[in-house]
Amino acid sequence: MTAEPSDIDAELHGQVDAQIMDQGSFSVLDFLMDSGRLLPEDYESWRRGDLGTLDAVLMGSPDKIRRQIEAVAAYARKLGLVQQLQSFHAWCADAPAIAEPLRISADAAFDALIAGRFVPAQSAPQLDLFFDNPVVTLTNGIVRALSSGNRDESRRLLDRLYREAPNHAELPTFDRLLEALAHGEEPIRHTRRELAFLLQISPGAKRLMGSQARDLLKPLWRHLAEALRGLAFQTEEPDLHASFCLSQAHDWEGATRAVTDQPQWQLHAPLCLRLAHSSFHLRRRPEALTAWFHLCWNSPREAADALDGKRHPDIGMGTLWQRFIEDSDESIDGAESHEALGTADFPAWLLLHEPGLSQQLAEDLPMGRTPGEESYRCVHRWIDARRSGRTREEMSLRRTLQSTNPALFACLKRTAATG
């Protein structure tokens, strides 16, 4: 009765943690897009001024969406972040940015809820749109013009900032961001150079623009992804691939396709991690687990580093990994061998603890015949035999696992005893 809500809470908290890890802040609007509640094309229509309010196109039950937003906002506050209200203006490439902000909702409370951006307390005054300071007002205007793709307005306001605050520490960063606007309008001739440029400007864009950096950076990452379309993954340059660029753009569907279109993606740790990440945001757990499993089998060191270091947004996977480590210690005592469970055993161990996964993940999921993959196959068959009442086959598979992987067999015995 209590497992489901806690799982939901963990998933929502993971979305918040992932944003904070990436941006240093949390934006409710980004949460809605990352969780599939707000489609990119609907967001773009709203920013062009084609929609009266944004909440009219949110996907799902309004009451459920409100509850989820309230839950993530409460969690952000629990982390010590403070809320700022963001103001969004229509994209306007040629004319000066309009003063009247776009409407998110006719419900003022819901409007404020979605407009929330949660930042560390010490940085809260930096980009407060209502902070009464001429220089801050000017920088906010530059941010609005940059996020709207308005080069002329950005240049005009930046020239004013040079005149009024010639020693402003962020002038060089704003110059680079203004330069970036031109990149999206030109064909990319040197993909390596463009990748280096985007990696260089991204931290400054996120620091100065907050969640509005999305509107500047995402088109640029998509532009580079298009230039890299069809380019094979190269282990010596793992980021020079469309999957990386689309992940940076938070285009999770596109990133997924870019990974799975790559022949034998399962053999490359960066591609596995990107697929696990995108599948988490798309709430496709079987696909995420498939990526994690291949990572464990083919790149166990990278898998352990990622799971130990929490370099991923999926809190649930981190919790399962810690349980696996604890179970591995117990299995040393219960096994005939003194060998502990290894990272490559994690997929089979997870099947034992969630046998229902055997109906979502194929028995022939592994690509090779490594010990970890063979243990997965054996456990998968054992679960199926046990479920179907094929006692002789079940006992035969138990004996096979006992001889090939005593530590995992100790886990199986505990599972069978409690099941």
C-alpha positions in Angstrom: 0.0 0.0 0.0 2.8 2.4 0.7 5.3 1.3 -1.9 3.6 3.1 -4.9 3.5 6.6 -3.4 7.2 6.4 -2.3 8.2 5.2 -5.8 6.3 8.1 -7.3 8.0 10.5 -4.8 11.4 9.1 -5.7 10.8 9.6 -9.4 9.7 13.2 -8.9 12.6 13.9 -6.6 14.9 12.5 -9.3 13.6 15.0 -11.8 14.4 17.8 -9.4 17.8 16.4 -8.6 18.7 16.0 -12.3 17.8 19.6 -13.1 19.8 20.9 -10.1 22.8 18.8 -11.1 22.6 20.2 -14.7 21.6 23.8 -14.1 22.2 24.6 -10.4 18.6 25.5 -10.1 15.1 24.0 -10.6 12.5 25.3 -13.0 8.9 24.0 -12.9 8.5 24.7 -16.6 11.5 22.6 -17.4 10.1 19.9 -15.2 6.9 19.9 -17.2 8.8 19.5 -20.5 11.2 16.9 -19.2 8.4 14.8 -17.8 6.4 14.9 -21.0 3.6 17.1 -19.6 4.4 19.9 -22.0 5.3 19.1 -25.6 8.2 21.2 -27.2 6.0 22.2 -30.1 3.3 23.5 -27.7 5.9 25.4 -25.7 7.2 27.0 -28.9 3.7 27.9 -30.0 3.1 29.6 -26.7 6.4 31.5 -26.9 5.4 32.7 -30.4 2.2 34.1 -28.9 -0.1 31.7 -30.7 -1.7 30.4 -27.5 -3.7 32.3 -24.9 -2.4 30.4 -21.9 0.1 27.6 -21.5 -1.9 25.4 -19.1 -4.5 24.7 -21.8 -2.0 22.4 -23.7 -0.5 20.5 -20.7 -0.8 16.7 -21.1 -2.8 14.9 -18.4 -5.2 15.6 -15.6 -4.9 19.2 -14.4 -5.4 18.1 -10.8 -2.7 15.5 -11.0 -0.3 18.0 -12.7 -1.0 20.5 -9.9 -0.3 17.9 -7.3 3.0 16.9 -8.9 4.1 20.6 -9.2 3.2 21.2 -5.6 5.2 18.1 -4.7 8.3 19.0 -6.6 8.1 22.6 -5.3 7.9 21.4 -1.7 10.9 19.1 -2.3 12.9 22.0 -3.8 12.2 24.1 -0.7 13.2 21.2 1.5 16.6 21.2 -0.3 17.0 24.9 0.8 16.1 26.5 -2.5 14.1 29.7 -2.7 11.5 30.5 -5.3 11.7 33.2 -7.9 8.9 34.1 -10.3 10.0 34.1 -13.9 8.6 36.3 -16.6 8.2 35.0 -20.2 7.9 37.2 -23.3 7.0 36.3 -26.8 9.8 35.4 -29.2 10.4 38.4 -31.4 13.4 38.2 -33.7 13.2 41.7 -35.2 11.2 44.1 -33.0 12.2 45.1 -29.4 11.1 42.7 -26.7 7.5 43.4 -25.6 6.9 44.5 -22.1 3.8 42.5 -21.4 4.7 38.9 -20.3 2.9 35.9 -21.7 0.2 34.3 -19.6 0.7 30.8 -18.2 -2.7 30.3 -16.7 -5.8 32.4 -15.9 -5.6 31.0 -12.4 -3.2 33.3 -10.7 -2.0 30.8 -8.1 -1.4 28.1 -10.8 0.4 30.7 -13.0 2.8 31.6 -10.1 3.3 27.9 -9.4 4.4 27.1 -13.0 6.4 30.3 -13.2 8.5 29.2 -10.3 12.3 28.9 -10.5 14.0 27.6 -7.4 17.6 28.8 -6.8 20.1 28.6 -3.9 19.4 31.4 -1.4 22.7 33.1 -1.9 22.1 33.6 -5.6 18.4 34.6 -5.4 18.8 38.4 -5.9 21.0 38.0 -9.0 18.4 37.8 -11.7 15.3 38.8 -9.8 13.1 40.5 -12.4 11.6 42.7 -9.8 14.9 43.8 -8.1 15.0 47.6 -8.4 18.5 48.1 -9.8 19.2 49.7 -13.2 22.0 47.3 -14.1 20.1 44.3 -13.0 17.1 45.5 -15.1 19.4 46.0 -18.0 20.9 42.5 -17.7 17.4 41.0 -17.4 16.5 42.8 -20.7 19.6 41.2 -22.3 18.5 37.8 -21.0 15.0 38.3 -22.5 16.4 39.4 -25.8 18.8 36.5 -26.0 16.2 33.9 -25.1 13.9 35.5 -27.8 16.6 35.2 -30.5 16.6 38.9 -30.9 20.1 39.9 -32.0 19.5 43.6 -32.6 17.8 44.1 -29.2 20.5 42.0 -27.5 23.2 44.1 -29.2 21.5 47.4 -28.3 21.1 46.5 -24.6 24.6 45.1 -24.4 26.1 48.3 -25.8 24.2 50.1 -23.0 25.6 47.8 -20.4 29.1 48.5 -21.7 28.4 52.3 -21.3 26.7 52.1 -17.9 28.8 49.4 -16.3 32.1 49.1 -18.2 33.6 46.9 -15.4 30.7 44.5 -15.2 32.2 41.0 -14.7 29.8 39.3 -17.1 30.4 41.5 -20.2 32.6 38.9 -21.9 30.1 36.1 -21.3 27.2 38.2 -22.7 29.4 38.9 -25.8 29.8 35.1 -26.3 26.1 34.5 -25.9 25.3 37.2 -28.4 27.8 35.5 -30.8 26.0 32.3 -30.2 22.8 33.7 -31.8 24.5 33.9 -35.1 25.6 30.3 -35.0 22.1 29.0 -35.3 21.6 30.8 -38.5 24.6 29.5 -40.3 25.6 26.0 -41.6 28.0 24.2 -39.4 31.3 23.6 -41.3 33.4 22.4 -38.3 31.5 20.2 -36.0 34.3 19.8 -33.5 34.8 23.5 -33.2 31.0 24.0 -32.7 30.9 21.4 -30.0 33.8 23.1 -28.2 32.0 26.4 -28.5 28.7 25.1 -27.1 30.4 23.4 -24.2 32.3 26.6 -23.4 29.3 28.9 -23.4 26.7 26.6 -21.7 27.8 27.1 -18.1 27.8 30.9 -18.5 24.4 30.8 -20.2 22.9 28.7 -17.4 24.4 30.9 -14.8 23.2 34.2 -16.3 19.9 33.1 -17.9 18.7 30.4 -15.6 16.0 28.3 -17.2 15.8 30.8 -20.1 19.1 29.5 -21.3 17.0 26.6 -22.6 15.6 28.9 -25.3 19.1 30.0 -26.4 20.9 26.7 -26.2 18.4 24.0 -27.3 18.2 25.3 -30.9 22.0 25.4 -31.1 22.3 21.8 -29.8 19.7 20.6 -32.2 21.5 22.4 -35.0 24.7 20.6 -34.2 22.8 17.3 -33.8 21.5 17.7 -37.3 25.0 18.3 -38.6 26.1 15.1 -36.9 23.2 13.0 -38.1 24.4 9.7 -39.5 27.9 10.1 -38.1 29.0 6.9 -36.4 29.9 6.9 -32.7 33.6 7.2 -32.0 35.0 6.0 -28.7 37.8 8.6 -28.9 35.3 11.5 -29.3 32.2 10.3 -27.4 30.5 13.7 -27.3 30.8 14.2 -31.1 27.6 12.3 -31.7 24.0 13.3 -32.2 22.9 11.5 -29.0 25.0 13.8 -26.9 23.7 17.0 -28.5 20.1 15.9 -28.3 20.6 14.9 -24.6 21.9 18.4 -24.0 18.8 19.8 -25.7 16.7 17.6 -23.4 15.2 16.1 -26.6 14.8 12.7 -25.0 12.9 11.0 -27.9 15.6 12.2 -30.3 18.4 11.1 -28.0 16.8 7.7 -27.7 16.6 7.3 -31.5 20.2 8.5 -32.0 21.4 5.9 -29.5 19.4 2.9 -30.8 20.1 3.7 -34.4 23.8 3.2 -33.7 24.8 -0.4 -34.5 25.9 -2.3 -31.3 25.2 0.7 -29.1 25.2 -1.8 -26.2 29.0 -2.0 -26.4 29.5 1.7 -25.7 29.2 3.0 -22.1 28.4 6.7 -23.0 25.5 5.5 -25.3 24.2 3.2 -22.6 24.2 6.0 -20.1 22.5 8.4 -22.5 19.7 5.8 -23.2 19.3 5.1 -19.5 19.0 8.9 -18.9 16.5 9.6 -21.7 14.4 6.5 -20.9 14.2 7.7 -17.2 12.8 11.1 -18.4 10.4 9.4 -20.7 9.3 7.1 -17.9 10.2 3.9 -19.8 11.6 1.7 -17.1 12.2 -1.4 -19.2 14.2 0.6 -21.8 16.2 2.2 -19.0 16.9 -1.1 -17.4 18.0 -2.6 -20.7 20.6 0.2 -21.0 21.8 -0.3 -17.4 22.0 -4.0 -17.9 24.2 -3.8 -21.1 26.4 -1.3 -19.3 26.8 -3.7 -16.4 27.7 -6.6 -18.7 29.9 -4.8 -21.2 31.4 -1.9 -19.2 31.1 -3.0 -15.5 33.6 -0.4 -14.2 31.7 2.5 -15.9 28.4 1.1 -14.6 29.7 0.9 -11.0 31.2 4.4 -11.2 27.9 5.8 -12.5 25.8 4.1 -9.9 28.2 4.7 -7.0 28.8 8.4 -7.9 25.0 9.0 -8.6 25.9 10.6 -12.0 22.3 9.9 -13.1 18.9 11.3 -12.2 17.2 7.9 -11.3 17.2 7.8 -7.5 15.5 4.4 -7.7 18.4 2.8 -9.5 20.8 4.2 -6.9 18.7 2.7 -4.1 18.6 -0.7 -5.9 22.4 -0.6 -6.4 23.0 0.0 -2.7 20.7 -2.9 -1.8 22.7 -5.0 -4.3 26.0 -4.1 -2.7 24.6 -5.0 0.7 23.3 -8.3 -0.6 26.7 -9.0 -2.2 28.3 -8.8 1.3 25.7 -11.2 2.7 26.2 -13.6 -0.2 29.9 -14.0 0.6 29.0 -15.7 3.8 26.3 -17.9 2.3 28.1 -19.0 -0.8 30.4 -21.9 -1.2 32.8 -19.6 -3.0 34.4 -16.6 -1.4 33.8 -14.5 -4.5 31.3 -11.7 -4.0 28.7 -10.6 -6.6 30.2 -8.5 -9.3 28.7 -5.6 -11.2 27.9 -7.9 -14.1 25.6 -9.9 -11.7 23.4 -6.9 -11.0 20.9 -7.6 -13.8 20.3 -11.2 -12.7 20.1 -10.1 -9.1 17.4 -7.5 -10.0 15.4 -10.1 -11.8 15.4 -12.2 -8.6 14.1 -9.3 -6.6 11.6 -8.2 -9.2 10.6 -11.4 -11.0 7.8 -9.5 -12.8 10.6 -7.9 -14.9 11.0 -11.3 -16.7 7.8 -10.5 -18.5 9.0 -7.1 -19.6 12.6 -8.0 -20.5 13.5 -10.7 -22.9 15.5 -13.8 -22.0 17.7 -13.2 -25.0 18.4 -9.6 -24.0 22.2 -10.3 -23.6 24.3 -10.1 -26.7 27.1 -12.4 -25.6 28.1 -15.4 -23.5 29.9 -13.8 -20.6 29.3 -15.2 -17.1 27.0 -12.3 -16.1 24.9 -12.7 -19.2 24.6 -16.4 -18.7 23.5 -15.9 -15.1 20.8 -13.5 -16.3 19.6 -16.1 -18.8 19.6 -18.8 -16.1 17.6 -16.7 -13.6 15.2 -15.6 -16.3 14.5 -19.3 -17.2 14.3 -20.2 -13.6 11.6 -17.6 -12.9 9.6 -18.7 -15.9 9.9 -22.4 -14.9 8.9 -21.7 -11.4 5.9 -19.5 -12.5 4.7 -22.3 -14.9 5.2 -25.1 -12.3 7.9 -26.9 -14.3 9.5 -28.3 -11.2 12.1 -30.5 -12.9 13.4 -27.7 -15.1 13.4 -25.3 -12.1 15.6 -27.7 -10.0 17.9 -28.2 -12.9 18.4 -24.4 -13.3 19.0 -24.1 -9.6 21.8 -26.7 -9.8 23.3 -24.8 -12.8 23.3 -21.5 -11.0 24.8 -23.2 -7.9 27.7 -24.5 -9.8 28.3 -21.4 -12.0 27.6 -18.5 -9.6 27.4 -19.6 -5.9 27.0 -16.0 -4.6 24.0 -15.4 -6.9 22.6 -18.8 -5.9 22.7 -17.7 -2.3 20.4 -14.8 -3.3 18.1 -17.2 -5.2 17.8 -19.4 -2.1 16.8 -16.4 0.0 14.3 -15.3 -2.6 12.8 -18.7 -2.9 12.5 -19.0 0.8 10.6 -15.7 1.2 8.6 -16.1 -2.0 
